[in-house]
Protein backbone atom coordinates (compact mmCIF):
# COMPACT_ATOMS: atom_id res chain seq x y z
CA UNK A 1 0.00 0.00 0.00
CA UNK A 2 1.36 3.32 -0.96
CA UNK A 3 0.99 6.47 1.07
CA UNK A 4 -1.39 8.84 -0.67
CA UNK A 5 -0.57 12.55 -0.80
CA UNK A 6 -3.76 13.61 1.00
CA UNK A 7 -4.15 10.68 3.38
CA UNK A 8 -5.11 11.75 6.90
CA UNK A 9 -3.33 10.53 10.02
CA UNK A 10 -6.52 8.68 11.00
CA UNK A 11 -6.42 6.84 7.66
CA UNK A 12 -2.77 6.03 8.17
CA UNK A 13 -3.44 4.77 11.67
CA UNK A 14 -6.22 2.53 10.35
CA UNK A 15 -3.78 1.18 7.76
CA UNK A 16 -1.05 0.63 10.37
CA UNK A 17 -3.30 -0.82 13.08
CA UNK A 18 -2.86 -4.45 12.06
CA UNK A 19 0.92 -3.98 11.84
CA UNK A 20 1.09 -2.31 15.27
CA UNK A 21 -1.12 -4.81 17.06
CA UNK A 22 0.36 -7.97 15.59
CA UNK A 23 3.39 -10.07 16.53
CA UNK A 24 4.09 -8.16 19.77
CA UNK A 25 5.70 -5.27 17.91
CA UNK A 26 4.98 -2.95 20.82
CA UNK A 27 5.93 -3.94 24.34
CA UNK A 28 3.88 -3.08 27.43
CA UNK A 29 6.49 -0.53 28.44
CA UNK A 30 6.44 1.16 25.04
CA UNK A 31 2.64 1.37 24.97
CA UNK A 32 2.73 2.84 28.48
CA UNK A 33 5.32 5.43 27.39
CA UNK A 34 3.17 6.48 24.44
CA UNK A 35 0.06 6.72 26.64
CA UNK A 36 1.92 8.76 29.25
CA UNK A 37 3.38 11.08 26.63
CA UNK A 38 -0.04 11.70 25.09
CA UNK A 39 -1.51 12.27 28.56
CA UNK A 40 1.21 14.59 29.85
CA UNK A 41 1.87 16.63 26.73
CA UNK A 42 -1.69 16.67 25.39
CA UNK A 43 -4.19 16.15 28.23
CA UNK A 44 -6.96 17.29 25.87
CA UNK A 45 -6.18 14.23 23.73
CA UNK A 46 -5.88 11.72 26.55
CA UNK A 47 -7.23 12.63 30.00
CA UNK A 48 -5.92 11.09 33.21
CA UNK A 49 -8.96 8.79 33.43
CA UNK A 50 -8.53 7.61 29.82
CA UNK A 51 -4.79 7.10 30.33
CA UNK A 52 -5.46 4.93 33.39
CA UNK A 53 -7.99 2.89 31.40
CA UNK A 54 -5.53 2.24 28.55
CA UNK A 55 -2.72 1.39 31.00
CA UNK A 56 -4.85 -1.12 32.91
CA UNK A 57 -2.98 -4.43 33.32
CA UNK A 58 -6.36 -6.24 33.49
CA UNK A 59 -6.76 -6.08 29.70
CA UNK A 60 -4.44 -7.67 27.19
CA UNK A 61 -1.89 -5.49 25.42
CA UNK A 62 -3.55 -6.17 22.06
CA UNK A 63 -6.96 -5.03 23.28
CA UNK A 64 -5.52 -1.97 25.09
CA UNK A 65 -3.64 -0.87 21.99
CA UNK A 66 -6.61 -1.52 19.69
CA UNK A 67 -8.89 0.47 22.01
CA UNK A 68 -6.36 3.31 22.22
CA UNK A 69 -6.09 3.52 18.44
CA UNK A 70 -9.88 3.45 18.03
CA UNK A 71 -10.21 6.15 20.71
CA UNK A 72 -7.67 8.41 18.98
CA UNK A 73 -9.37 7.94 15.61
CA UNK A 74 -12.70 9.06 17.11
CA UNK A 75 -11.04 12.21 18.45
CA UNK A 76 -9.75 13.25 15.01
CA UNK A 77 -6.63 13.76 12.97
CA UNK A 78 -4.55 15.77 15.49
CA UNK A 79 -4.61 13.02 18.17
CA UNK A 80 -3.62 10.44 15.54
CA UNK A 81 -0.77 12.69 14.44
CA UNK A 82 0.41 12.99 18.04
CA UNK A 83 0.29 9.20 18.40
CA UNK A 84 2.68 8.97 15.43
CA UNK A 85 4.92 11.62 16.99
CA UNK A 86 5.01 9.67 20.27
CA UNK A 87 5.73 6.46 18.39
CA UNK A 88 8.56 8.12 16.47
CA UNK A 89 10.12 9.49 19.65
CA UNK A 90 9.86 6.22 21.58
CA UNK A 91 10.34 3.61 18.82
CA UNK A 92 11.93 5.20 15.78
CA UNK A 93 12.88 1.90 14.12
CA UNK A 94 9.31 0.62 14.36
CA UNK A 95 7.97 4.00 13.18
CA UNK A 96 10.19 3.87 10.09
CA UNK A 97 8.91 0.36 9.24
CA UNK A 98 5.20 1.23 9.33
CA UNK A 99 3.30 0.24 6.17
CA UNK A 100 2.07 3.82 5.71
CA UNK A 101 5.66 5.08 5.72
CA UNK A 102 6.68 2.86 2.81
CA UNK A 103 6.28 5.66 0.29
CA UNK A 104 8.93 4.73 -2.23
CA UNK A 105 10.76 1.54 -1.60
CA UNK A 106 14.24 0.93 -3.07
CA UNK A 107 12.70 -1.68 -5.36
CA UNK A 108 10.31 0.90 -6.80
CA UNK A 109 13.21 3.33 -7.33
CA UNK A 110 15.29 0.66 -9.10
CA UNK A 111 12.34 -0.29 -11.32
CA UNK A 112 11.82 3.33 -12.37
CA UNK A 113 15.54 3.79 -12.96
CA UNK A 114 15.65 0.61 -15.06
CA UNK A 115 12.79 1.81 -17.24
CA UNK A 116 14.49 5.18 -17.74
CA UNK A 117 17.83 3.52 -18.52
CA UNK A 118 16.17 1.10 -20.96
CA UNK A 119 14.44 3.99 -22.71
CA UNK A 120 17.71 5.91 -22.93
CA UNK A 121 19.47 2.82 -24.31
CA UNK A 122 16.68 2.33 -26.87
CA UNK A 123 16.94 5.96 -27.97
CA UNK A 124 20.72 5.80 -28.21
CA UNK A 125 20.97 2.50 -30.11
CA UNK A 126 17.88 3.06 -32.23
CA UNK A 127 18.32 2.72 -35.99
CA UNK A 128 18.00 6.17 -37.57
CA UNK A 129 15.19 4.74 -39.73
CA UNK A 130 12.37 7.30 -39.63
CA UNK A 131 9.72 4.62 -39.02
CA UNK A 132 11.40 3.58 -35.80
CA UNK A 133 11.91 7.17 -34.71
CA UNK A 134 8.33 8.00 -35.65
CA UNK A 135 7.14 5.18 -33.40
CA UNK A 136 9.35 6.46 -30.62
CA UNK A 137 7.83 9.93 -31.09
CA UNK A 138 4.34 8.48 -30.69
CA UNK A 139 5.26 6.56 -27.56
CA UNK A 140 6.99 9.55 -26.01
CA UNK A 141 4.27 11.95 -27.06
CA UNK A 142 1.55 9.99 -25.27
CA UNK A 143 3.42 9.17 -22.07
CA UNK A 144 3.57 12.31 -19.93
CA UNK A 145 2.43 10.42 -16.86
CA UNK A 146 4.83 7.52 -17.25
CA UNK A 147 8.15 9.32 -17.64
CA UNK A 148 7.48 12.93 -16.62
CA UNK A 149 7.24 16.08 -18.66
CA UNK A 150 10.91 17.15 -18.51
CA UNK A 151 12.32 13.73 -19.40
CA UNK A 152 9.78 13.37 -22.21
CA UNK A 153 10.74 16.77 -23.64
CA UNK A 154 14.44 15.88 -23.65
CA UNK A 155 13.71 12.54 -25.36
CA UNK A 156 11.46 14.24 -27.92
CA UNK A 157 14.24 16.74 -28.74
CA UNK A 158 16.63 13.83 -29.26
CA UNK A 159 14.18 12.03 -31.53
CA UNK A 160 13.51 15.19 -33.55
CA UNK A 161 17.24 15.92 -33.81
CA UNK A 162 17.90 12.36 -35.01
CA UNK A 163 15.18 12.59 -37.66
CA UNK A 164 16.57 15.92 -39.00
CA UNK A 165 20.02 14.36 -39.50
CA UNK A 166 18.57 11.97 -42.09
C-alpha atoms as one frame of an Amber mdcrd trajectory, in Angstrom:
protein
   0.000   0.000   0.000   1.363   3.322  -0.960   0.990   6.466   1.073  -1.392
   8.837  -0.674  -0.570  12.548  -0.795  -3.759  13.610   0.996  -4.153  10.682
   3.378  -5.113  11.746   6.895  -3.332  10.535  10.016  -6.524   8.683  10.997
  -6.425   6.838   7.664  -2.768   6.035   8.172  -3.442   4.771  11.675  -6.216
   2.533  10.347  -3.777   1.184   7.756  -1.046   0.627  10.366  -3.304  -0.819
  13.076  -2.856  -4.454  12.064   0.915  -3.981  11.840   1.091  -2.310  15.267
  -1.116  -4.809  17.062   0.359  -7.975  15.592   3.389 -10.069  16.527   4.092
  -8.164  19.766   5.702  -5.273  17.907   4.976  -2.947  20.823   5.933  -3.936
  24.339   3.877  -3.078  27.427   6.493  -0.525  28.441   6.437   1.161  25.038
   2.645   1.373  24.972   2.731   2.841  28.480   5.321   5.434  27.387   3.165
   6.476  24.437   0.061   6.717  26.637   1.917   8.763  29.249   3.383  11.079
  26.627  -0.042  11.699  25.092  -1.505  12.265  28.561   1.210  14.594  29.855
   1.865  16.626  26.731  -1.693  16.667  25.387  -4.194  16.145  28.234  -6.958
  17.294  25.868  -6.179  14.229  23.734  -5.882  11.721  26.549  -7.234  12.630
  29.997  -5.922  11.090  33.212  -8.958   8.787  33.435  -8.529   7.615  29.817
  -4.785   7.100  30.328  -5.464   4.928  33.386  -7.990   2.890  31.396  -5.526
   2.239  28.551  -2.724   1.387  31.003  -4.849  -1.125  32.914  -2.984  -4.430
  33.320  -6.359  -6.240  33.495  -6.764  -6.075  29.704  -4.436  -7.669  27.186
  -1.890  -5.494  25.424  -3.546  -6.169  22.060  -6.959  -5.028  23.275  -5.521
  -1.967  25.090  -3.641  -0.874  21.990  -6.614  -1.523  19.690  -8.889   0.467
  22.010  -6.359   3.306  22.218  -6.088   3.524  18.437  -9.879   3.454  18.031
 -10.207   6.152  20.712  -7.673   8.405  18.980  -9.368   7.939  15.614 -12.700
   9.058  17.114 -11.035  12.209  18.446  -9.747  13.251  15.009  -6.629  13.765
  12.967  -4.553  15.766  15.488  -4.611  13.023  18.172  -3.624  10.443  15.544
  -0.769  12.689  14.437   0.409  12.989  18.040   0.293   9.202  18.396   2.677
   8.970  15.434   4.923  11.615  16.988   5.013   9.674  20.272   5.727   6.456
  18.386   8.556   8.119  16.469  10.116   9.491  19.646   9.863   6.218  21.583
  10.342   3.608  18.824  11.930   5.200  15.783  12.879   1.900  14.119   9.312
   0.619  14.362   7.968   3.995  13.180  10.190   3.870  10.089   8.905   0.360
   9.240   5.205   1.225   9.325   3.301   0.239   6.172   2.067   3.821   5.709
   5.663   5.082   5.720   6.681   2.863   2.806   6.282   5.664   0.286   8.930
   4.728  -2.232  10.759   1.537  -1.600  14.235   0.935  -3.065  12.702  -1.677
  -5.362  10.315   0.905  -6.797  13.213   3.330  -7.327  15.285   0.657  -9.099
  12.336  -0.293 -11.319  11.823   3.330 -12.374  15.540   3.789 -12.955  15.653
   0.612 -15.060  12.793   1.811 -17.239  14.486   5.176 -17.743  17.830   3.518
 -18.517  16.166   1.105 -20.956  14.442   3.988 -22.710  17.710   5.907 -22.933
  19.473   2.818 -24.314  16.684   2.335 -26.868  16.942   5.958 -27.966  20.724
   5.797 -28.212  20.969   2.498 -30.106  17.877   3.060 -32.226  18.319   2.723
 -35.988  17.999   6.174 -37.574  15.185   4.737 -39.731  12.372   7.297 -39.635
   9.721   4.625 -39.022  11.397   3.577 -35.796  11.907   7.168 -34.709   8.334
   8.003 -35.646   7.136   5.183 -33.401   9.355   6.464 -30.621   7.827   9.926
 -31.093   4.336   8.481 -30.692   5.265   6.557 -27.563   6.992   9.553 -26.008
   4.266  11.951 -27.063   1.549   9.993 -25.265   3.424   9.172 -22.073   3.565
  12.314 -19.931   2.426  10.416 -16.857   4.827   7.519 -17.248   8.150   9.323
 -17.644   7.481  12.930 -16.624   7.243  16.082 -18.660  10.906  17.152 -18.512
  12.318  13.735 -19.399   9.779  13.368 -22.211  10.737  16.775 -23.638  14.436
  15.877 -23.650  13.712  12.544 -25.360  11.457  14.241 -27.924  14.239  16.736
 -28.736  16.634  13.830 -29.258  14.184  12.030 -31.530  13.514  15.187 -33.552
  17.240  15.919 -33.807  17.897  12.358 -35.013  15.175  12.588 -37.663  16.572
  15.917 -38.996  20.018  14.364 -39.501  18.573  11.968 -42.091
